[in-house]
Amino acid sequence: MLDSDQGVIEISNVWKIFGAKPDLALKAIKEHGLTKAEVLAEYNAVVGVADVSLSVNRGEIFCIMGLSGSGKSTLVRHFNRLLEPTAGKIEIEGTDVMALGPKELQTFRNRKIGMVFQNFALMPHRSVLDNVAMPLEIRQVAKNERMRQAAAILDIVELGAWGSKFAHELSGGMQQRVGLARALAANPDVLLMDEPFSALDPLIRRQLQDEFIRLSKILKKTTIFITHDLDEAVRIGDRIAIMRDGKMVQMGTAEDIVMDPADDYVADFVAGISRLKVVHAHVVMQPIEAFTSSHGPIPADAPRVNAQESLSNLINLAIDDANPILVEEGGADVGVITRADLLRTVIEGTEVS
């Protein structure tokens, strides 16, 4: 039984090395600290994933991002063992995925995990409704019942009127919504989404992001979302992990990563991200005592905001009101924000001490 404090997904020290002698290559890495380039030169092996550990909470949208070749898509294929890790442990809902035999793994994939690919992967000879019903057909659900469930999911993704159509009759965005509906049809505990919107035009992509955010609030599925687009990760993810050369470089909320990048690589990654929607009041504020010691009492008519108020709204508030802004959380005043604090955050992007 799953511990209430344990994540729905627990990945521990996962390695994936492609080549004829992955175990020897891994041993050399651990004993002699070989780099990725040295492993390729000495063992003709490629390090796809390097000692990755992470925990994903129930209902969380966890974005894994990085440039091409960073290992993000390789990593996600380990969750349902489409790829077998060279080493490491994978647990989903308390099940040791590595311990499952072939039949158990097939059942586990069908009942616990839904996957959405970049290329839609719809069956051209099947109608939209039949495509969505496929996971239920594999589960041997009676035809009338699986068609009923598939139709209900199509309604949720707002394609109820398109059930009798075929894939070639739908736009790219509609086809991807069918792919999402198919993944949801079996009511999986976990969704794996591998750059599902990256092949779409920017406008359609943003519309599908909005649609996915809406569905996530309704269905509350634990989701691993792979993307190379930081803007997409910031919009969608509860937390973000950034990968480079198979390694997990930094993990945290968008606010954590934008305000406190772990290294120059992450700093370059987030340099183009506007802080206006990412940064919140609790990061910008200074202690009440620090303010009052240098400025005196806080005016009685000072505006109040929640600790999660966005930087954008704080700036608009400061434009209209010269008073310092009180920040409250849990019914208590916890900090103060001045115009200087806001300006410093916008210019420097560092936390106010």
C-alpha positions in Angstrom: 0.0 0.0 0.0 1.2 3.5 -0.9 2.5 5.6 2.0 0.6 8.9 2.2 3.9 10.8 2.3 5.3 8.9 -0.7 5.0 10.2 -4.2 2.8 8.5 -6.8 6.0 8.2 -8.9 9.4 7.4 -7.3 12.4 7.2 -9.5 15.7 6.4 -7.8 19.2 6.5 -9.3 18.1 5.5 -12.9 20.8 5.1 -15.5 20.4 4.2 -19.2 23.5 3.5 -21.2 23.1 2.5 -24.8 25.7 0.1 -26.2 27.0 -3.4 -26.3 28.5 -3.4 -22.7 26.4 -1.0 -20.7 27.2 -2.6 -17.3 30.9 -2.3 -17.9 30.5 1.4 -19.0 28.4 2.1 -15.8 31.0 0.5 -13.6 33.7 2.6 -15.2 31.6 5.8 -14.7 31.1 5.0 -11.0 34.7 3.9 -10.3 36.6 6.4 -12.4 34.2 9.3 -13.0 34.2 9.0 -16.8 32.5 11.8 -18.7 29.8 11.2 -21.4 32.4 11.8 -24.1 34.9 9.4 -22.5 32.3 6.7 -22.2 31.6 7.1 -25.9 35.3 7.0 -26.8 36.3 4.0 -24.6 33.1 1.8 -24.7 31.3 3.0 -27.8 28.4 3.6 -25.5 26.0 6.5 -25.1 24.8 7.8 -21.7 21.1 8.5 -22.2 20.1 9.0 -18.5 22.6 9.5 -15.7 21.7 8.8 -12.1 18.3 10.5 -12.1 16.1 10.5 -9.0 12.7 12.3 -8.6 9.4 12.1 -6.8 6.1 13.2 -8.3 3.1 13.9 -6.1 -0.5 12.8 -6.7 -2.3 15.1 -9.2 0.9 17.0 -10.0 1.9 18.1 -13.5 5.6 17.5 -13.5 7.4 19.0 -16.5 10.7 17.6 -17.7 12.5 19.8 -20.1 15.8 20.2 -21.9 17.3 20.7 -25.3 17.4 17.9 -27.9 19.7 15.1 -26.7 19.3 16.1 -23.0 17.7 12.7 -22.1 14.1 13.9 -21.3 12.3 11.6 -23.8 14.6 8.7 -23.0 13.8 9.2 -19.3 10.0 9.2 -19.7 10.1 5.9 -21.6 11.5 4.3 -18.4 8.3 5.0 -16.4 6.4 2.3 -18.3 9.5 0.3 -19.3 9.3 1.0 -23.0 13.0 1.3 -22.3 14.7 -0.9 -19.7 17.1 1.0 -17.4 20.6 -0.1 -17.1 20.3 0.5 -13.3 17.9 2.1 -10.8 14.5 1.7 -9.3 11.1 2.8 -10.6 7.9 2.7 -8.4 4.4 3.8 -9.5 1.6 3.7 -7.0 3.7 1.6 -4.7 4.4 -1.0 -7.5 8.0 -1.9 -8.3 7.7 -1.6 -12.0 11.1 -3.4 -12.5 9.8 -6.5 -10.8 6.9 -7.0 -13.2 6.9 -9.9 -15.7 5.7 -9.5 -19.3 2.0 -10.1 -18.7 2.0 -8.1 -15.5 3.7 -5.2 -17.2 1.2 -5.3 -20.1 -1.7 -5.2 -17.6 0.0 -2.4 -15.6 0.5 -0.3 -18.7 -3.1 -0.7 -19.8 -4.7 0.0 -16.4 -2.3 2.5 -14.7 -0.6 4.5 -17.5 -1.8 6.5 -20.4 0.7 7.9 -23.0 0.3 10.8 -25.5 2.9 11.0 -28.2 4.0 13.9 -30.4 2.9 12.2 -33.7 -0.7 11.5 -32.6 -0.3 7.8 -33.5 -4.0 7.4 -34.5 -5.1 4.3 -36.4 -6.2 5.6 -39.9 -8.6 2.8 -40.5 -10.5 3.4 -37.3 -13.0 6.1 -36.6 -12.3 8.7 -33.9 -14.6 6.9 -31.5 -12.9 3.5 -32.2 -9.5 5.1 -31.7 -10.5 6.4 -28.3 -12.0 3.1 -27.3 -8.9 1.1 -28.1 -7.5 0.8 -24.5 -10.9 -0.4 -23.3 -11.0 -2.9 -26.2 -7.6 -4.3 -25.1 -9.0 -4.5 -21.6 -11.9 -6.6 -23.1 -14.6 -4.2 -22.0 -17.9 -5.0 -23.8 -18.4 -3.0 -27.0 -21.4 -1.0 -25.9 -19.8 0.0 -22.6 -16.4 0.9 -24.2 -18.2 3.0 -26.8 -20.2 4.8 -24.1 -17.1 5.6 -22.1 -15.2 6.7 -25.3 -18.1 9.0 -26.2 -18.0 10.5 -22.7 -14.3 11.2 -23.0 -14.8 12.8 -26.4 -17.3 15.1 -24.9 -14.8 16.2 -22.2 -12.2 17.1 -24.9 -15.1 18.8 -26.9 -15.0 16.4 -29.9 -18.3 14.7 -29.2 -19.6 15.5 -32.7 -16.6 14.0 -34.4 -16.8 10.4 -33.2 -17.7 9.0 -36.7 -15.0 10.8 -38.5 -11.5 9.5 -39.4 -8.1 10.9 -38.5 -7.5 12.4 -41.9 -10.7 14.5 -41.6 -9.4 16.3 -38.5 -6.9 19.1 -38.1 -3.6 18.5 -36.3 -4.9 20.0 -33.1 -8.1 17.9 -33.2 -6.1 14.7 -33.8 -3.9 15.5 -30.7 -7.1 16.0 -28.6 -8.2 12.5 -29.8 -4.8 11.2 -28.7 -5.3 12.7 -25.3 -8.9 11.3 -25.1 -7.5 7.8 -26.0 -5.0 8.1 -23.2 -7.7 9.2 -20.7 -10.3 6.6 -21.8 -8.9 3.8 -19.6 -8.9 6.2 -16.6 -5.2 5.8 -15.9 -3.6 6.9 -12.7 -0.6 8.4 -14.5 -0.3 10.3 -17.9 3.0 10.4 -19.8 3.0 13.2 -22.4 6.1 13.3 -24.7 6.1 16.7 -26.3 2.5 16.3 -27.3 2.0 19.8 -28.7 5.4 20.6 -30.3 4.4 19.6 -33.9 1.5 22.1 -33.9 1.3 25.7 -35.0 1.9 28.2 -32.2 -1.8 29.3 -32.0 -3.1 25.8 -32.0 -0.4 24.8 -29.5 -1.5 27.5 -27.1 -5.1 26.5 -27.4 -4.3 22.9 -26.6 -2.2 24.0 -23.6 -5.2 25.9 -22.3 -7.4 22.8 -23.0 -5.0 20.6 -21.1 -4.8 23.0 -18.1 -8.7 23.0 -18.1 -8.8 19.1 -18.2 -6.1 18.8 -15.5 -8.2 20.8 -13.1 -11.2 18.5 -13.8 -9.5 15.1 -13.9 -6.5 15.7 -11.6 -4.3 13.1 -13.3 -0.7 12.8 -12.1 1.2 13.8 -15.3 4.8 13.7 -16.6 4.9 16.3 -19.4 8.0 16.4 -21.6 8.8 19.6 -23.4 11.8 21.6 -24.8 9.9 24.9 -24.4 10.4 26.6 -21.1 7.4 28.9 -21.7 5.2 25.8 -22.1 6.7 24.3 -18.9 6.0 27.5 -17.0 2.4 27.7 -18.2 1.6 24.0 -17.5 3.9 22.6 -14.8 3.4 22.6 -11.0 7.2 21.8 -10.9 9.9 21.7 -13.6 13.0 19.6 -13.9 15.7 20.7 -16.3 18.0 18.0 -17.9 21.3 18.3 -19.6 23.5 15.4 -20.9 21.2 12.9 -19.3 21.5 14.5 -15.8 18.9 16.4 -13.7 20.4 19.9 -13.4 17.7 21.6 -11.4 14.2 20.8 -10.1 11.6 23.1 -8.5 8.8 25.5 -9.2 9.0 27.9 -12.2 9.5 30.6 -9.6 12.4 28.7 -7.9 14.2 28.2 -11.2 13.7 31.7 -12.7 14.7 33.4 -9.5 17.6 31.1 -8.4 19.0 29.2 -11.4 21.4 26.4 -10.3 24.1 27.2 -12.8 24.9 29.2 -16.0 23.2 26.6 -18.2 19.9 27.1 -16.4 20.4 30.8 -16.2 20.8 30.9 -20.0 17.7 28.8 -20.3 15.5 31.1 -18.2 17.0 34.4 -19.4 14.1 35.1 -21.8 11.3 34.3 -19.4 9.3 37.2 -18.1 9.1 37.2 -14.3 5.8 39.1 -14.4 3.7 35.9 -14.2 6.2 33.6 -12.6 7.3 35.5 -9.5 5.0 36.1 -6.6 4.7 38.4 -3.6 6.3 36.1 -1.1 9.6 36.2 -3.1 9.6 40.0 -3.5 8.5 41.0 0.1 10.9 42.1 2.9 10.3 41.5 6.6 7.8 43.9 8.3 10.4 44.6 11.0 13.0 45.7 8.4 10.6 48.1 6.8 9.3 49.7 9.9 12.8 50.1 11.4 13.9 52.3 8.5 10.6 53.8 7.3 8.4 54.0 10.4 4.9 52.6 10.8 3.0 51.2 7.8 0.1 53.5 6.7 -3.3 52.3 7.8 -4.6 52.5 4.3 -1.8 50.4 2.8 -3.2 47.9 0.3 -3.0 44.1 1.1 -2.3 41.2 -1.2 -2.1 37.4 -0.9 1.4 35.9 -0.8 0.8 34.3 -4.2 -0.1 37.6 -6.0 1.9 37.8 -9.3 4.6 40.4 -9.9 2.5 41.8 -12.7 -0.4 42.6 -10.5 1.9 44.0 -7.8 3.4 46.4 -10.3 0.0 47.6 -11.4 -1.0 48.1 -7.8 2.1 50.1 -7.1 1.4 52.3 -10.0 -1.9 53.3 -8.6 -0.9 53.5 -4.9 2.3 55.0 -3.5 1.9 53.2 -0.2 3.9 50.1 0.6 2.0 46.8 0.0 1.3 44.5 2.9 1.5 40.8 2.1 -0.7 38.4 4.1 -0.8 34.6 4.4 -3.1 32.5 6.6 -4.8 35.7 7.9 -1.6 37.3 9.2 0.6 40.0 7.7 3.9 38.4 6.8 5.8 41.0 4.7 6.0 44.4 3.0 6.7 45.3 -0.6 7.8 48.8 -1.7 8.2 50.2 -5.2 12.0 49.8 -4.8 11.5 46.1 -4.1 9.5 45.6 -7.2 12.0 47.6 -9.4 14.9 45.6 -7.9 13.2 42.3 -8.7 12.4 43.3 -12.3 16.0 44.5 -12.9 18.1 42.0 -11.0 15.8 39.0 -10.7 17.1 38.2 -7.3 15.3 37.7 -4.0 15.0 40.7 -1.8 16.8 40.1 1.5 
